Amino acid sequence: MASAQQGLVAGSNEIAKGKGCKTDKTRRSWSTKEEEILLASLKELVVLGWKADNGFKAGYLHKLEEAMRKEFPDTDIKGMPHINSKLGAWKRNYNSLCLILDKTGVGFNSKGTFMIDCNNEQWEQIVVVDKNAGTMCFKSWPMFEGWQEVFGKDRAMAKLQNT
C-alpha cells in the first residue's frame, strides 16, 4: 500500500514542483469558447477602427483583455503574455495557411471541416518551403475565415512587399 501511495504522490504536481522543475507560467491552454470570444472581440476592434495597415493601435491588448474579462469574469487571461502569444500563433498559422492555399490544387476539403486537402507530393513540397506547415495537414482550421477578416490586410501588404 505504501508503494502505491508513493507512486500516486510521485506523479503529482507537488512533487514535480518540489524537485526544481520549472513550470512555464506564461503558457496556458485556451478553451474553444475563449478563442471564439477573442476572435469576435478582434473582429469588433477591426470594425471600430482599431486596426491600421501595420497592425492594431496602441491599447488594443487592454481592450481585448477587458472583453475577455467581461465574458469570463474569473479568467486569468492577460494581454501580455497570453493574448499577445495567441495572436502571434494565429498569425503564423494564418500566414502558413495562405501560402498553402495559394498553391494550385490545394484547398480545404469539401466536408466543411476546414482541413487541408492535397496529395502527398504537394504536401512534401509545402513542408520544404514552410516549416510551420509541418503539423498543419491533419488539423481543422475553422477560424480561418475569421482570421481573414482580422489579418487579411496584413497578409496582402506582406505579399506586396515581397514582390
Number of C-alpha atoms within 10 A of each C-alpha: 6 7 8 9 9 11 11 10 13 12 10 11 10 10 12 14 11 9 8 8 10 9 9 7 7 11 11 13 7 12 9 9 11 16 15 14 17 20 19 16 18 26 19 14 18 16 12 9 10 17 20 11 11 10 13 16 13 10 10 16 19 14 16 24 20 17 17 23 15 11 13 14 10 9 12 11 19 17 18 13 14 19 19 14 15 18 16 12 12 16 19 14 18 21 22 20 21 16 15 24 16 11 12 9 10 15 17 16 13 10 7 9 12 18 18 21 17 18 10 9 8 15 17 11 11 18 16 11 13 14 10 15 19 15 9 16 16 11 11 15 18 12 14 17 13 15 20 17 14 23 23 17 16 18 17 11 12 13 10 9 8 6 5
